[in-house]
């Protein structure tokens, strides 16, 4: 929990977001949803846009969706 929160905070602290596009959403049964996304951002102090692949899995638990997996792909330009 806490370690994951710190890692997520680092991802966004030095970035200016430009966009997040959802490329695909897949369901597995009624309880799990997988999303593949493309994140575009600029890193503070640099020019040019960075693009990352983002994969997230959500699971329905007790009537709420919970993030159960998050993978960030290698950034490119």
N, CA, C and O atoms as a Tinker XYZ file with bonds, in Angstrom:
   308  protein
     1  N      0.780000   -1.190000    0.000000    73     2
     2  CA     0.000000    0.000000    0.000000    64     1     3
     3  C      0.829000    1.266000    0.000000    63     2     4     5
     4  O      0.828000    2.018000   -0.975000    81     3
     5  N      1.536000    1.502000    1.088000    73     3     6
     6  CA     2.282000    2.762000    1.217000    64     5     7
     7  C      3.414000    2.850000    0.193000    63     6     8     9
     8  O      3.648000    3.916000   -0.375000    81     7
     9  N      4.109000    1.755000   -0.046000    73     7    10
    10  CA     5.193000    1.732000   -1.038000    64     9    11
    11  C      4.639000    2.013000   -2.433000    63    10    12    13
    12  O      5.246000    2.763000   -3.198000    81    11
    13  N      3.505000    1.427000   -2.767000    73    11    14
    14  CA     2.882000    1.666000   -4.070000    64    13    15
    15  C      2.458000    3.126000   -4.209000    63    14    16    17
    16  O      2.605000    3.716000   -5.280000    81    15
    17  N      1.937000    3.704000   -3.143000    73    15    18
    18  CA     1.522000    5.116000   -3.179000    64    17    19
    19  C      2.722000    6.019000   -3.428000    63    18    20    21
    20  O      2.622000    6.982000   -4.189000    81    19
    21  N      3.856000    5.723000   -2.798000    73    19    22
    22  CA     5.072000    6.533000   -3.019000    64    21    23
    23  C      5.551000    6.408000   -4.457000    63    22    24    25
    24  O      5.967000    7.398000   -5.057000    81    23
    25  N      5.498000    5.194000   -5.023000    73    23    26
    26  CA     5.931000    4.986000   -6.410000    64    25    27
    27  C      5.030000    5.764000   -7.367000    63    26    28    29
    28  O      5.524000    6.375000   -8.315000    81    27
    29  N      3.724000    5.749000   -7.135000    73    27    30
    30  CA     2.802000    6.500000   -7.988000    64    29    31
    31  C      3.046000    8.002000   -7.873000    63    30    32    33
    32  O      2.994000    8.714000   -8.876000    81    31
    33  N      3.310000    8.486000   -6.673000    73    31    34
    34  CA     3.570000    9.917000   -6.494000    64    33    35
    35  C      4.801000   10.345000   -7.276000    63    34    36    37
    36  O      4.806000   11.419000   -7.877000    81    35
    37  N      5.852000    9.517000   -7.280000    73    35    38
    38  CA     7.074000    9.838000   -8.034000    64    37    39
    39  C      6.797000    9.922000   -9.533000    63    38    40    41
    40  O      7.384000   10.748000  -10.233000    81    39
    41  N      5.906000    9.068000  -10.021000    73    39    42
    42  CA     5.583000    9.062000  -11.456000    64    41    43
    43  C      5.050000   10.407000  -11.924000    63    42    44    45
    44  O      5.318000   10.822000  -13.052000    81    43
    45  N      4.302000   11.086000  -11.073000    73    43    46
    46  CA     3.603000   12.291000  -11.488000    64    45    47
    47  C      4.221000   13.589000  -10.963000    63    46    48    49
    48  O      3.870000   14.665000  -11.447000    81    47
    49  N      5.116000   13.518000  -10.003000    73    47    50
    50  CA     5.647000   14.713000   -9.347000    64    49    51
    51  C      6.368000   15.640000  -10.315000    63    50    52    53
    52  O      6.132000   16.848000  -10.291000    81    51
    53  N      7.239000   15.110000  -11.163000    73    51    54
    54  CA     8.048000   15.951000  -12.047000    64    53    55
    55  C      7.510000   15.988000  -13.469000    63    54    56    57
    56  O      8.255000   16.294000  -14.400000    81    55
    57  N      6.240000   15.684000  -13.652000    73    55    58
    58  CA     5.671000   15.604000  -15.000000    64    57    59
    59  C      4.514000   16.585000  -15.150000    63    58    60    61
    60  O      3.773000   16.859000  -14.206000    81    59
    61  N      4.386000   17.099000  -16.356000    73    59    62
    62  CA     3.212000   17.879000  -16.736000    64    61    63
    63  C      2.415000   17.012000  -17.704000    63    62    64    65
    64  O      2.865000   16.720000  -18.812000    81    63
    65  N      1.251000   16.614000  -17.278000    73    63    66
    66  CA     0.442000   15.692000  -18.077000    64    65    67
    67  C     -0.074000   16.377000  -19.336000    63    66    68    69
    68  O     -0.493000   17.534000  -19.296000    81    67
    69  N     -0.039000   15.657000  -20.451000    73    67    70
    70  CA    -0.586000   16.151000  -21.713000    64    69    71
    71  C     -1.773000   15.318000  -22.181000    63    70    72    73
    72  O     -2.626000   15.817000  -22.915000    81    71
    73  N     -1.838000   14.064000  -21.770000    73    71    74
    74  CA    -2.981000   13.261000  -22.170000    64    73    75
    75  C     -2.854000   11.821000  -21.737000    63    74    76    77
    76  O     -1.760000   11.330000  -21.461000    81    75
    77  N     -3.989000   11.152000  -21.683000    73    75    78
    78  CA    -4.043000    9.727000  -21.378000    64    77    79
    79  C     -5.125000    9.136000  -22.268000    63    78    80    81
    80  O     -6.309000    9.436000  -22.112000    81    79
    81  N     -4.700000    8.288000  -23.211000    73    79    82
    82  CA    -5.650000    7.660000  -24.113000    64    81    83
    83  C     -5.811000    6.192000  -23.743000    63    82    84    85
    84  O     -4.829000    5.496000  -23.485000    81    83
    85  N     -7.047000    5.732000  -23.717000    73    83    86
    86  CA    -7.337000    4.322000  -23.463000    64    85    87
    87  C     -7.349000    3.618000  -24.812000    63    86    88    89
    88  O     -8.166000    3.939000  -25.676000    81    87
    89  N     -6.449000    2.665000  -24.995000    73    87    90
    90  CA    -6.352000    1.927000  -26.252000    64    89    91
    91  C     -7.234000    0.688000  -26.268000    63    90    92    93
    92  O     -7.758000    0.314000  -27.317000    81    91
    93  N     -7.404000    0.047000  -25.116000    73    91    94
    94  CA    -8.214000   -1.179000  -25.071000    64    93    95
    95  C     -8.710000   -1.412000  -23.655000    63    94    96    97
    96  O     -8.027000   -1.096000  -22.681000    81    95
    97  N     -9.901000   -1.965000  -23.557000    73    95    98
    98  CA   -10.461000   -2.385000  -22.273000    64    97    99
    99  C    -11.002000   -3.791000  -22.479000    63    98   100   101
   100  O    -11.763000   -4.048000  -23.411000    81    99
   101  N    -10.601000   -4.687000  -21.602000    73    99   102
   102  CA   -11.060000   -6.081000  -21.696000    64   101   103
   103  C    -11.629000   -6.504000  -20.354000    63   102   104   105
   104  O    -11.136000   -6.095000  -19.303000    81   103
   105  N    -12.660000   -7.318000  -20.395000    73   103   106
   106  CA   -13.228000   -7.830000  -19.152000    64   105   107
   107  C    -12.948000   -9.324000  -19.044000    63   106   108   109
   108  O    -12.879000  -10.039000  -20.043000    81   107
   109  N    -12.791000   -9.765000  -17.825000    73   107   110
   110  CA   -12.616000  -11.186000  -17.538000    64   109   111
   111  C    -13.722000  -11.546000  -16.555000    63   110   112   113
   112  O    -13.635000  -11.238000  -15.366000    81   111
   113  N    -14.740000  -12.189000  -17.052000    73   111   114
   114  CA   -15.898000  -12.473000  -16.213000    64   113   115
   115  C    -16.594000  -11.175000  -15.853000    63   114   116   117
   116  O    -16.621000  -10.239000  -16.652000    81   115
   117  N    -17.152000  -11.115000  -14.666000    73   115   118
   118  CA   -17.850000   -9.898000  -14.234000    64   117   119
   119  C    -17.066000   -9.152000  -13.168000    63   118   120   121
   120  O    -17.508000   -8.104000  -12.695000    81   119
   121  N    -15.904000   -9.680000  -12.783000    73   119   122
   122  CA   -15.207000   -9.092000  -11.640000    64   121   123
   123  C    -13.876000   -8.432000  -11.964000    63   122   124   125
   124  O    -13.326000   -7.741000  -11.106000    81   123
   125  N    -13.329000   -8.615000  -13.170000    73   123   126
   126  CA   -12.011000   -8.070000  -13.481000    64   125   127
   127  C    -12.037000   -7.332000  -14.818000    63   126   128   129
   128  O    -12.587000   -7.820000  -15.805000    81   127
   129  N    -11.430000   -6.148000  -14.826000    73   127   130
   130  CA   -11.320000   -5.334000  -16.035000    64   129   131
   131  C     -9.855000   -4.963000  -16.225000    63   130   132   133
   132  O     -9.184000   -4.545000  -15.281000    81   131
   133  N     -9.360000   -5.120000  -17.461000    73   131   134
   134  CA    -7.988000   -4.743000  -17.811000    64   133   135
   135  C     -8.043000   -3.568000  -18.773000    63   134   136   137
   136  O     -8.842000   -3.568000  -19.710000    81   135
   137  N     -7.206000   -2.575000  -18.551000    73   135   138
   138  CA    -7.155000   -1.410000  -19.436000    64   137   139
   139  C     -5.723000   -1.192000  -19.903000    63   138   140   141
   140  O     -4.784000   -1.256000  -19.110000    81   139
   141  N     -5.564000   -0.935000  -21.203000    73   139   142
   142  CA    -4.267000   -0.582000  -21.769000    64   141   143
   143  C     -4.364000    0.869000  -22.224000    63   142   144   145
   144  O     -5.280000    1.245000  -22.956000    81   143
   145  N     -3.393000    1.688000  -21.771000    73   143   146
   146  CA    -3.453000    3.117000  -22.030000    64   145   147
   147  C     -2.112000    3.650000  -22.516000    63   146   148   149
   148  O     -1.075000    2.998000  -22.391000    81   147
   149  N     -2.165000    4.851000  -23.073000    73   147   150
   150  CA    -0.969000    5.577000  -23.493000    64   149   151
   151  C     -0.957000    6.904000  -22.756000    63   150   152   153
   152  O     -1.872000    7.713000  -22.908000    81   151
   153  N      0.079000    7.130000  -21.959000    73   151   154
   154  CA     0.223000    8.364000  -21.191000    64   153   155
   155  C      1.228000    9.273000  -21.901000    63   154   156   157
   156  O      2.333000    8.844000  -22.234000    81   155
   157  N      0.838000   10.535000  -22.131000    73   155   158
   158  CA     1.740000   11.515000  -22.737000    64   157   159
   159  C      2.004000   12.612000  -21.721000    63   158   160   161
   160  O      1.075000   13.161000  -21.129000    81   159
   161  N      3.293000   12.932000  -21.520000    73   159   162
   162  CA     3.646000   13.958000  -20.539000    64   161   163
   163  C      4.988000   14.594000  -20.891000    63   162   164   165
   164  O      5.741000   14.083000  -21.720000    81   163
   165  N      5.263000   15.708000  -20.247000    73   163   166
   166  CA     6.562000   16.379000  -20.362000    64   165   167
   167  C      7.236000   16.310000  -19.003000    63   166   168   169
   168  O      6.595000   16.492000  -17.968000    81   167
   169  N      8.528000   16.047000  -19.016000    73   167   170
   170  CA     9.306000   16.025000  -17.773000    64   169   171
   171  C      9.795000   17.442000  -17.515000    63   170   172   173
   172  O     10.242000   18.128000  -18.433000    81   171
   173  N      9.709000   17.877000  -16.259000    73   171   174
   174  CA    10.141000   19.221000  -15.906000    64   173   175
   175  C     11.571000   19.460000  -16.380000    63   174   176   177
   176  O     12.450000   18.630000  -16.146000    81   175
   177  N     11.808000   20.585000  -17.042000    73   175   178
   178  CA    13.142000   20.947000  -17.495000    64   177   179
   179  C     13.513000   20.388000  -18.860000    63   178   180   181
   180  O     14.624000   20.627000  -19.332000    81   179
   181  N     12.616000   19.653000  -19.508000    73   179   182
   182  CA    12.938000   19.117000  -20.834000    64   181   183
   183  C     11.882000   19.594000  -21.828000    63   182   184   185
   184  O     10.804000   20.053000  -21.452000    81   183
   185  N     12.228000   19.470000  -23.101000    73   183   186
   186  CA    11.259000   19.832000  -24.149000    64   185   187
   187  C     10.658000   18.536000  -24.656000    63   186   188   189
   188  O     10.987000   17.541000  -24.011000    81   187
   189  N      9.937000   18.373000  -25.565000    73   187   190
   190  CA     9.511000   17.081000  -26.083000    64   189   191
   191  C      8.582000   16.311000  -25.167000    63   190   192   193
   192  O      8.640000   16.426000  -23.942000    81   191
   193  N      7.746000   15.544000  -25.779000    73   191   194
   194  CA     6.748000   14.747000  -25.079000    64   193   195
   195  C      7.239000   13.314000  -24.925000    63   194   196   197
   196  O      7.829000   12.747000  -25.844000    81   195
   197  N      6.990000   12.740000  -23.764000    73   195   198
   198  CA     7.325000   11.349000  -23.479000    64   197   199
   199  C      6.026000   10.544000  -23.535000    63   198   200   201
   200  O      4.981000   10.993000  -23.065000    81   199
   201  N      6.109000    9.363000  -24.111000    73   199   202
   202  CA     4.939000    8.478000  -24.180000    64   201   203
   203  C      5.255000    7.201000  -23.413000    63   202   204   205
   204  O      6.306000    6.596000  -23.622000    81   203
   205  N      4.357000    6.789000  -22.531000    73   203   206
   206  CA     4.505000    5.545000  -21.777000    64   205   207
   207  C      3.292000    4.667000  -22.027000    63   206   208   209
   208  O      2.180000    5.160000  -22.214000    81   207
   209  N      3.519000    3.366000  -22.028000    73   207   210
   210  CA     2.422000    2.398000  -22.055000    64   209   211
   211  C      2.046000    2.115000  -20.600000    63   210   212   213
   212  O      2.920000    1.907000  -19.759000    81   211
   213  N      0.758000    2.108000  -20.310000    73   211   214
   214  CA     0.267000    1.862000  -18.955000    64   213   215
   215  C     -0.750000    0.723000  -19.025000    63   214   216   217
   216  O     -1.656000    0.735000  -19.859000    81   215
   217  N     -0.590000   -0.248000  -18.150000    73   215   218
   218  CA    -1.504000   -1.377000  -18.057000    64   217   219
   219  C     -2.072000   -1.384000  -16.645000    63   218   220   221
   220  O     -1.315000   -1.341000  -15.675000    81   219
   221  N     -3.395000   -1.437000  -16.516000    73   219   222
   222  CA    -4.019000   -1.458000  -15.192000    64   221   223
   223  C     -5.071000   -2.564000  -15.144000    63   222   224   225
   224  O     -5.780000   -2.810000  -16.120000    81   223
   225  N     -5.153000   -3.214000  -14.009000    73   223   226
   226  CA    -6.183000   -4.229000  -13.787000    64   225   227
   227  C     -6.997000   -3.815000  -12.561000    63   226   228   229
   228  O     -6.446000   -3.444000  -11.525000    81   227
   229  N     -8.316000   -3.887000  -12.707000    73   227   230
   230  CA    -9.231000   -3.526000  -11.631000    64   229   231
   231  C    -10.097000   -4.732000  -11.308000    63   230   232   233
   232  O    -10.471000   -5.499000  -12.196000    81   231
   233  N    -10.414000   -4.894000  -10.018000    73   231   234
   234  CA   -11.268000   -6.002000   -9.595000    64   233   235
   235  C    -12.426000   -5.445000   -8.764000    63   234   236   237
   236  O    -12.242000   -4.564000   -7.924000    81   235
   237  N    -13.602000   -5.972000   -9.014000    73   235   238
   238  CA   -14.785000   -5.568000   -8.255000    64   237   239
   239  C    -14.799000   -6.321000   -6.931000    63   238   240   241
   240  O    -14.799000   -7.552000   -6.896000    81   239
   241  N    -14.812000   -5.556000   -5.845000    73   239   242
   242  CA   -14.836000   -6.154000   -4.500000    64   241   243
   243  C    -15.832000   -5.381000   -3.649000    63   242   244   245
   244  O    -15.651000   -4.189000   -3.402000    81   243
   245  N    -16.868000   -6.048000   -3.207000    73   243   246
   246  CA   -17.854000   -5.408000   -2.342000    64   245   247
   247  C    -18.550000   -4.236000   -2.993000    63   246   248   249
   248  O    -18.881000   -3.262000   -2.316000    81   247
   249  N    -18.778000   -4.307000   -4.287000    73   247   250
   250  CA   -19.480000   -3.230000   -4.978000    64   249   251
   251  C    -18.601000   -2.062000   -5.388000    63   250   252   253
   252  O    -19.109000   -1.071000   -5.913000    81   251
   253  N    -17.285000   -2.152000   -5.161000    73   251   254
   254  CA   -16.364000   -1.090000   -5.561000    64   253   255
   255  C    -15.253000   -1.664000   -6.415000    63   254   256   257
   256  O    -14.875000   -2.824000   -6.251000    81   255
   257  N    -14.717000   -0.847000   -7.342000    73   255   258
   258  CA   -13.599000   -1.273000   -8.173000    64   257   259
   259  C    -12.300000   -0.911000   -7.468000    63   258   260   261
   260  O    -12.125000    0.210000   -6.990000    81   259
   261  N    -11.389000   -1.886000   -7.414000    73   259   262
   262  CA   -10.109000   -1.685000   -6.738000    64   261   263
   263  C     -8.985000   -1.969000   -7.728000    63   262   264   265
   264  O     -9.010000   -2.978000   -8.433000    81   263
   265  N     -7.996000   -1.072000   -7.777000    73   263   266
   266  CA    -6.819000   -1.290000   -8.623000    64   265   267
   267  C     -5.997000   -2.420000   -8.016000    63   266   268   269
   268  O     -5.575000   -2.329000   -6.863000    81   267
   269  N     -5.764000   -3.488000   -8.786000    73   267   270
   270  CA    -5.035000   -4.635000   -8.255000    64   269   271
   271  C     -3.691000   -4.836000   -8.939000    63   270   272   273
   272  O     -2.846000   -5.576000   -8.436000    81   271
   273  N     -3.483000   -4.181000  -10.090000    73   271   274
   274  CA    -2.193000   -4.293000  -10.772000    64   273   275
   275  C     -1.991000   -3.048000  -11.616000    63   274   276   277
   276  O     -2.920000   -2.564000  -12.261000    81   275
   277  N     -0.759000   -2.532000  -11.605000    73   275   278
   278  CA    -0.406000   -1.379000  -12.431000    64   277   279
   279  C      0.991000   -1.598000  -12.971000    63   278   280   281
   280  O      1.942000   -1.778000  -12.210000    81   279
   281  N      1.112000   -1.582000  -14.294000    73   279   282
   282  CA     2.421000   -1.737000  -14.914000    64   281   283
   283  C      2.660000   -0.548000  -15.830000    63   282   284   285
   284  O      1.791000   -0.161000  -16.611000    81   283
   285  N      3.850000    0.023000  -15.723000    73   283   286
   286  CA     4.232000    1.167000  -16.538000    64   285   287
   287  C      5.322000    0.697000  -17.491000    63   286   288   289
   288  O      6.363000    0.199000  -17.063000    81   287
   289  N      5.071000    0.860000  -18.793000    73   287   290
   290  CA     6.048000    0.443000  -19.798000    64   289   291
   291  C      7.173000    1.450000  -19.935000    63   290   292   293
   292  O      7.132000    2.536000  -19.357000    81   291
   293  N      8.169000    1.074000  -20.704000    73   291   294
   294  CA     9.321000    1.927000  -20.942000    64   293   295
   295  C      8.872000    3.175000  -21.690000    63   294   296   297
   296  O      8.096000    3.093000  -22.642000    81   295
   297  N      9.359000    4.316000  -21.260000    73   295   298
   298  CA     9.002000    5.583000  -21.901000    64   297   299
   299  C      9.756000    5.742000  -23.207000    63   298   300   301
   300  O     10.890000    5.285000  -23.351000    81   299
   301  N      9.119000    6.386000  -24.135000    73   299   302
   302  CA     9.746000    6.711000  -25.418000    64   301   303
   303  C      9.360000    8.111000  -25.827000    63   302   304   305
   304  O      8.574000    8.765000  -25.141000    81   303
   305  N      9.896000    8.575000  -26.924000    73   303   306
   306  CA     9.536000    9.937000  -27.389000    64   305   307
   307  C      8.785000    9.835000  -28.687000    63   306   308
   308  O      8.388000   10.855000  -29.252000    81   307
